[in-house]
Amino acid sequence: MKKSVMRYWILCGCMLLTLVSCEQIFLEEEAGDDPVSIFEEAWEFADREYSFFAFKGIDWDDAYLRYRPLIQDNTSEEELFDVLADMLFELRDGHVNLRSSFNLSRNWEWYLNSPENFNASVLERNYYQREQQFVGSLVIREFGEVGYIRYGSFSSPLADDDIDLVIQKFQDKKGIIFDVRNNGGGSLGNVFRLVRRFTDATRTLAIQREKNGPGPTDFTEWKGFSISPEGPMQYTKPVIILTNRRCYSATTFFCTMMEALPNVTLVGDTTGGGGGAPSGTELANGWTIRVSTTQLGTVDGFNVEDGLPPDIRIDMDPELEANGIDSMLEFALEELD
């Protein structure tokens, strides 16, 4: 009897040791920082979290089959980084990044093949002419009966008092030109802060959904962004927003919401897109990876990931630009004057 009990406890102990050993092996495999493990970890994170596989028609399993054989146990760090960067590049997404201590990967092609449609020197030399006013992060200028606002980055601080000053200053103008060309995005809080000063009532101005499962079509229901007026006054007269392909991320969000207002017209080129809010993680070797995990749409359901088209398409005329003339700005001035 005693021997049976002893064998029982010995067996239990062996099983416990086996379970502990298996758990240790499992943890070691999950936390492995060898090249193969890092490749698997990066691919799996994107596979689970990325929100545009179906929208862009990307076969991520096929990408695995093509890139995984390029990684071996003796693959160097730089070689591993380059392979992962090439694979992630196929997502065609400026919000997808791989960052190490020695490099950063990103897909820039969403604007590289498009006209620049912006020349800061032309503005400085021929339009501002030392008459511009710097109100916090905003550059403003009066062109007769038209107000002009330049906001270079939604990452730049934007105080309510500064917006109050600008809206009050331009309240009696016929219209406002809002120049966000080359604005690469930043804080959505600044987007909401601005849009609230241009709407006269509570309106749903955009829709968004989030990835909520491992499958390429696992999403929450579309949810509307409702914006209400805030601040001492709103500007509800005509507004023209100047856009180009380097209007990305939060700037596309801004253009999407503003374009839904009845008094706003988008003029220029299609924005750069970037409608998916990014989410990231740290890989076992200390590198970080980031992918888009949401989708943004207009109120009528147009997905803006690849860019929001303007209401009026116009490019800068190279010959006029060479002579110091911004033909996009000139068009907006004529429309509003």
ZALUM-450447 format. One record per residue (C-alpha): residue number from 1; residue in three letters; y, x, z. Coordinates in steps of 0.02 Angstrom, whole numbers, plus 50000, padded with zeros to 5 digits. Layout:
<r NUM 'ALA' <Y X Z>>
...
***
This chain:
<r 1 'MET' <50000 50000 50000>>
<r 2 'LYS' <50118 50139 50050>>
<r 3 'LYS' <50078 50232 49889>>
<r 4 'SER' <50117 50077 49787>>
<r 5 'VAL' <50285 50057 49873>>
<r 6 'MET' <50322 50241 49848>>
<r 7 'ARG' <50278 50232 49663>>
<r 8 'TYR' <50391 50080 49649>>
<r 9 'TRP' <50541 50171 49722>>
<r 10 'ILE' <50505 50327 49620>>
<r 11 'LEU' <50499 50219 49463>>
<r 12 'CYS' <50663 50134 49510>>
<r 13 'GLY' <50742 50303 49539>>
<r 14 'CYS' <50684 50366 49370>>
<r 15 'MET' <50750 50211 49286>>
<r 16 'LEU' <50917 50231 49375>>
<r 17 'LEU' <50928 50413 49322>>
<r 18 'THR' <50885 50362 49145>>
<r 19 'LEU' <51020 50229 49144>>
<r 20 'VAL' <51147 50349 49215>>
<r 21 'SER' <51098 50479 49086>>
<r 22 'CYS' <51112 50352 48946>>
<r 23 'GLU' <51282 50298 49011>>
<r 24 'GLN' <51339 50479 49015>>
<r 25 'ILE' <51277 50506 48838>>
<r 26 'PHE' <51364 50347 48781>>
<r 27 'LEU' <51527 50397 48862>>
<r 28 'GLU' <51517 50571 48791>>
<r 29 'GLU' <51487 50501 48617>>
<r 30 'GLU' <51633 50379 48635>>
<r 31 'ALA' <51749 50514 48696>>
<r 32 'GLY' <51688 50648 48575>>
<r 33 'ASP' <51825 50753 48497>>
<r 34 'ASP' <51719 50834 48361>>
<r 35 'PRO' <51774 50801 48181>>
<r 36 'VAL' <51643 50668 48144>>
<r 37 'SER' <51681 50572 48305>>
<r 38 'ILE' <51868 50576 48272>>
<r 39 'PHE' <51842 50512 48095>>
<r 40 'GLU' <51733 50370 48158>>
<r 41 'GLU' <51857 50326 48295>>
<r 42 'ALA' <52004 50320 48175>>
<r 43 'TRP' <51912 50219 48043>>
<r 44 'GLU' <51847 50095 48173>>
<r 45 'PHE' <52020 50070 48250>>
<r 46 'ALA' <52095 50029 48080>>
<r 47 'ASP' <51945 49920 48036>>
<r 48 'ARG' <51967 49819 48194>>
<r 49 'GLU' <52157 49807 48205>>
<r 50 'TYR' <52234 49817 48030>>
<r 51 'SER' <52305 49651 47971>>
<r 52 'PHE' <52323 49668 47781>>
<r 53 'PHE' <52149 49709 47713>>
<r 54 'ALA' <52127 49536 47635>>
<r 55 'PHE' <52310 49519 47582>>
<r 56 'LYS' <52306 49686 47490>>
<r 57 'GLY' <52127 49672 47427>>
<r 58 'ILE' <52073 49833 47515>>
<r 59 'ASP' <51887 49869 47538>>
<r 60 'TRP' <51887 49973 47698>>
<r 61 'ASP' <51698 49993 47696>>
<r 62 'ASP' <51712 50073 47525>>
<r 63 'ALA' <51844 50192 47594>>
<r 64 'TYR' <51721 50243 47729>>
<r 65 'LEU' <51586 50281 47601>>
<r 66 'ARG' <51705 50389 47500>>
<r 67 'TYR' <51788 50486 47641>>
<r 68 'ARG' <51653 50503 47774>>
<r 69 'PRO' <51549 50630 47673>>
<r 70 'LEU' <51700 50746 47671>>
<r 71 'ILE' <51688 50774 47859>>
<r 72 'GLN' <51564 50897 47932>>
<r 73 'ASP' <51540 50974 48105>>
<r 74 'ASN' <51634 51129 48050>>
<r 75 'THR' <51781 51037 47970>>
<r 76 'SER' <51944 51115 48029>>
<r 77 'GLU' <52081 51015 48116>>
<r 78 'GLU' <52196 51025 47965>>
<r 79 'GLU' <52057 50975 47846>>
<r 80 'LEU' <52012 50827 47957>>
<r 81 'PHE' <52194 50774 47967>>
<r 82 'ASP' <52213 50782 47778>>
<r 83 'VAL' <52057 50677 47747>>
<r 84 'LEU' <52111 50544 47872>>
<r 85 'ALA' <52287 50545 47802>>
<r 86 'ASP' <52222 50519 47625>>
<r 87 'MET' <52112 50375 47683>>
<r 88 'LEU' <52252 50291 47780>>
<r 89 'PHE' <52370 50316 47633>>
<r 90 'GLU' <52265 50190 47537>>
<r 91 'LEU' <52326 50052 47654>>
<r 92 'ARG' <52494 50064 47564>>
<r 93 'ASP' <52588 50035 47726>>
<r 94 'GLY' <52736 50130 47797>>
<r 95 'HIS' <52689 50071 47972>>
<r 96 'VAL' <52522 50162 47964>>
<r 97 'ASN' <52539 50335 48041>>
<r 98 'LEU' <52428 50476 48098>>
<r 99 'ARG' <52516 50601 48211>>
<r 100 'SER' <52456 50769 48275>>
<r 101 'SER' <52545 50917 48353>>
<r 102 'PHE' <52562 50995 48180>>
<r 103 'ASN' <52588 50850 48059>>
<r 104 'LEU' <52631 50668 48029>>
<r 105 'SER' <52557 50563 47891>>
<r 106 'ARG' <52645 50414 47814>>
<r 107 'ASN' <52649 50321 47650>>
<r 108 'TRP' <52824 50329 47576>>
<r 109 'GLU' <52785 50261 47403>>
<r 110 'TRP' <52854 50089 47443>>
<r 111 'TYR' <53026 50155 47397>>
<r 112 'LEU' <53003 50321 47305>>
<r 113 'ASN' <52975 50239 47136>>
<r 114 'SER' <53128 50127 47150>>
<r 115 'PRO' <53313 50158 47116>>
<r 116 'GLU' <53410 50224 47266>>
<r 117 'ASN' <53544 50088 47249>>
<r 118 'PHE' <53649 50167 47386>>
<r 119 'ASN' <53773 50309 47392>>
<r 120 'ALA' <53853 50345 47560>>
<r 121 'SER' <53973 50470 47481>>
<r 122 'VAL' <54042 50339 47360>>
<r 123 'LEU' <54073 50221 47506>>
<r 124 'GLU' <54155 50356 47610>>
<r 125 'ARG' <54266 50426 47473>>
<r 126 'ASN' <54313 50272 47375>>
<r 127 'TYR' <54294 50117 47485>>
<r 128 'TYR' <54316 50163 47667>>
<r 129 'GLN' <54466 50276 47629>>
<r 130 'ARG' <54495 50304 47815>>
<r 131 'GLU' <54523 50117 47837>>
<r 132 'GLN' <54352 50086 47912>>
<r 133 'GLN' <54334 50040 48095>>
<r 134 'PHE' <54188 50097 48203>>
<r 135 'VAL' <54133 49959 48321>>
<r 136 'GLY' <53986 50029 48416>>
<r 137 'SER' <53850 50056 48286>>
<r 138 'LEU' <53938 49947 48157>>
<r 139 'VAL' <54058 50009 48024>>
<r 140 'ILE' <54177 49874 47967>>
<r 141 'ARG' <54313 49862 47836>>
<r 142 'GLU' <54428 49727 47772>>
<r 143 'PHE' <54438 49703 47584>>
<r 144 'GLY' <54575 49573 47572>>
<r 145 'GLU' <54496 49405 47610>>
<r 146 'VAL' <54321 49479 47627>>
<r 147 'GLY' <54249 49565 47779>>
<r 148 'TYR' <54124 49708 47762>>
<r 149 'ILE' <53994 49762 47891>>
<r 150 'ARG' <53884 49916 47874>>
<r 151 'TYR' <53736 49934 47993>>
<r 152 'GLY' <53637 50092 47959>>
<r 153 'SER' <53489 50071 48078>>
<r 154 'PHE' <53419 49934 48188>>
<r 155 'SER' <53371 50074 48306>>
<r 156 'SER' <53556 50100 48345>>
<r 157 'PRO' <53621 50011 48502>>
<r 158 'LEU' <53704 49845 48468>>
<r 159 'ALA' <53810 49772 48608>>
<r 160 'ASP' <53855 49588 48618>>
<r 161 'ASP' <54038 49632 48647>>
<r 162 'ASP' <54040 49731 48484>>
<r 163 'ILE' <53969 49584 48387>>
<r 164 'ASP' <54095 49468 48470>>
<r 165 'LEU' <54237 49580 48412>>
<r 166 'VAL' <54176 49586 48232>>
<r 167 'ILE' <54141 49399 48217>>
<r 168 'GLN' <54310 49358 48291>>
<r 169 'LYS' <54399 49483 48177>>
<r 170 'PHE' <54317 49410 48021>>
<r 171 'GLN' <54318 49227 48074>>
<r 172 'ASP' <54455 49178 47950>>
<r 173 'LYS' <54387 49280 47804>>
<r 174 'LYS' <54318 49190 47651>>
<r 175 'GLY' <54154 49282 47669>>
<r 176 'ILE' <54064 49432 47740>>
<r 177 'ILE' <53966 49569 47653>>
<r 178 'PHE' <53828 49635 47765>>
<r 179 'ASP' <53768 49804 47699>>
<r 180 'VAL' <53596 49854 47763>>
<r 181 'ARG' <53546 49966 47619>>
<r 182 'ASN' <53442 50116 47677>>
<r 183 'ASN' <53417 50036 47848>>
<r 184 'GLY' <53238 50084 47891>>
<r 185 'GLY' <53219 49963 48036>>
<r 186 'GLY' <53209 49979 48224>>
<r 187 'SER' <53228 49850 48362>>
<r 188 'LEU' <53186 49667 48333>>
<r 189 'GLY' <53298 49629 48481>>
<r 190 'ASN' <53446 49686 48377>>
<r 191 'VAL' <53387 49575 48235>>
<r 192 'PHE' <53388 49421 48346>>
<r 193 'ARG' <53553 49473 48424>>
<r 194 'LEU' <53636 49472 48253>>
<r 195 'VAL' <53553 49321 48176>>
<r 196 'ARG' <53607 49211 48322>>
<r 197 'ARG' <53788 49242 48271>>
<r 198 'PHE' <53762 49171 48096>>
<r 199 'THR' <53666 49010 48129>>
<r 200 'ASP' <53754 48846 48169>>
<r 201 'ALA' <53602 48761 48244>>
<r 202 'THR' <53427 48795 48309>>
<r 203 'ARG' <53321 48834 48156>>
<r 204 'THR' <53149 48903 48116>>
<r 205 'LEU' <53190 49054 48007>>
<r 206 'ALA' <53023 49145 47987>>
<r 207 'ILE' <52839 49132 48032>>
<r 208 'GLN' <52717 49259 48104>>
<r 209 'ARG' <52534 49273 48148>>
<r 210 'GLU' <52433 49405 48241>>
<r 211 'LYS' <52264 49486 48214>>
<r 212 'ASN' <52149 49418 48349>>
<r 213 'GLY' <51973 49471 48299>>
<r 214 'PRO' <51874 49608 48212>>
<r 215 'GLY' <51860 49520 48043>>
<r 216 'PRO' <51988 49544 47903>>
<r 217 'THR' <52037 49359 47912>>
<r 218 'ASP' <52036 49338 48102>>
<r 219 'PHE' <52212 49281 48145>>
<r 220 'THR' <52306 49165 48260>>
<r 221 'GLU' <52391 49014 48184>>
<r 222 'TRP' <52559 49043 48102>>
<r 223 'LYS' <52698 49026 48229>>
<r 224 'GLY' <52881 48994 48189>>
<r 225 'PHE' <53027 49098 48250>>
<r 226 'SER' <53159 48976 48309>>
<r 227 'ILE' <53333 49047 48329>>
<r 228 'SER' <53478 48961 48418>>
<r 229 'PRO' <53664 49002 48413>>
<r 230 'GLU' <53726 49118 48550>>
<r 231 'GLY' <53892 49197 48595>>
<r 232 'PRO' <54069 49128 48594>>
<r 233 'MET' <54071 49094 48406>>
<r 234 'GLN' <53965 49098 48249>>
<r 235 'TYR' <54008 49143 48070>>
<r 236 'THR' <53946 49006 47952>>
<r 237 'LYS' <54046 49042 47795>>
<r 238 'PRO' <53965 49130 47646>>
<r 239 'VAL' <53874 49293 47684>>
<r 240 'ILE' <53804 49415 47556>>
<r 241 'ILE' <53676 49542 47615>>
<r 242 'LEU' <53659 49700 47510>>
<r 243 'THR' <53479 49763 47502>>
<r 244 'ASN' <53376 49901 47424>>
<r 245 'ARG' <53196 49961 47436>>
<r 246 'ARG' <53232 50066 47590>>
<r 247 'CYS' <53266 49909 47691>>
<r 248 'TYR' <53107 49917 47794>>
<r 249 'SER' <53022 49842 47946>>
<r 250 'ALA' <53153 49760 48061>>
<r 251 'THR' <53274 49758 47914>>
<r 252 'THR' <53153 49656 47810>>
<r 253 'PHE' <53136 49543 47963>>
<r 254 'PHE' <53326 49526 47970>>
<r 255 'CYS' <53338 49487 47784>>
<r 256 'THR' <53196 49360 47796>>
<r 257 'MET' <53278 49265 47938>>
<r 258 'MET' <53455 49274 47868>>
<r 259 'GLU' <53400 49220 47694>>
<r 260 'ALA' <53333 49059 47770>>
<r 261 'LEU' <53510 49010 47819>>
<r 262 'PRO' <53602 48899 47693>>
<r 263 'ASN' <53757 49009 47685>>
<r 264 'VAL' <53669 49176 47654>>
<r 265 'THR' <53629 49260 47488>>
<r 266 'LEU' <53527 49419 47464>>
<r 267 'VAL' <53593 49534 47328>>
<r 268 'GLY' <53515 49696 47267>>
<r 269 'ASP' <53334 49752 47259>>
<r 270 'THR' <53176 49689 47342>>
<r 271 'THR' <53167 49755 47520>>
<r 272 'GLY' <53036 49885 47565>>
<r 273 'GLY' <52932 49760 47664>>
<r 274 'GLY' <52844 49815 47820>>
<r 275 'GLY' <52815 49642 47890>>
<r 276 'GLY' <52674 49694 48007>>
<r 277 'ALA' <52719 49748 48183>>
<r 278 'PRO' <52626 49910 48222>>
<r 279 'SER' <52507 49947 48365>>
<r 280 'GLY' <52431 50116 48405>>
<r 281 'THR' <52306 50212 48509>>
<r 282 'GLU' <52270 50392 48558>>
<r 283 'LEU' <52114 50469 48484>>
<r 284 'ALA' <51996 50575 48587>>
<r 285 'ASN' <52073 50737 48522>>
<r 286 'GLY' <52250 50687 48572>>
<r 287 'TRP' <52308 50630 48400>>
<r 288 'THR' <52384 50457 48387>>
<r 289 'ILE' <52353 50325 48253>>
<r 290 'ARG' <52455 50170 48218>>
<r 291 'VAL' <52422 50020 48105>>
<r 292 'SER' <52501 49851 48070>>
<r 293 'THR' <52427 49709 48174>>
<r 294 'THR' <52533 49557 48126>>
<r 295 'GLN' <52597 49469 47970>>
<r 296 'LEU' <52771 49401 47935>>
<r 297 'GLY' <52814 49261 47814>>
<r 298 'THR' <52963 49160 47755>>
<r 299 'VAL' <52975 48980 47813>>
<r 300 'ASP' <52893 48924 47651>>
<r 301 'GLY' <52745 49042 47675>>
<r 302 'PHE' <52788 49195 47569>>
<r 303 'ASN' <52712 49352 47647>>
<r 304 'VAL' <52847 49487 47650>>
<r 305 'GLU' <52733 49638 47680>>
<r 306 'ASP' <52769 49708 47507>>
<r 307 'GLY' <52953 49661 47514>>
<r 308 'LEU' <53070 49512 47509>>
<r 309 'PRO' <53145 49483 47335>>
<r 310 'PRO' <53334 49459 47326>>
<r 311 'ASP' <53415 49297 47271>>
<r 312 'ILE' <53515 49397 47144>>
<r 313 'ARG' <53438 49558 47076>>
<r 314 'ILE' <53564 49694 47036>>
<r 315 'ASP' <53554 49885 47032>>
<r 316 'MET' <53693 50012 47047>>
<r 317 'ASP' <53756 50064 46876>>
<r 318 'PRO' <53731 50255 46864>>
<r 319 'GLU' <53884 50279 46752>>
<r 320 'LEU' <53996 50180 46868>>
<r 321 'GLU' <53922 50270 47017>>
<r 322 'ALA' <53966 50437 46938>>
<r 323 'ASN' <54146 50375 46932>>
<r 324 'GLY' <54145 50324 47114>>
<r 325 'ILE' <54108 50139 47091>>
<r 326 'ASP' <53975 50046 47191>>
<r 327 'SER' <53930 49907 47069>>
<r 328 'MET' <53827 49813 47198>>
<r 329 'LEU' <53972 49807 47320>>
<r 330 'GLU' <54092 49762 47179>>
<r 331 'PHE' <53980 49615 47130>>
<r 332 'ALA' <53979 49550 47309>>
<r 333 'LEU' <54168 49567 47323>>
<r 334 'GLU' <54194 49467 47163>>
<r 335 'GLU' <54072 49332 47221>>
<r 336 'LEU' <54163 49307 47386>>
<r 337 'ASP' <54344 49336 47339>>
***
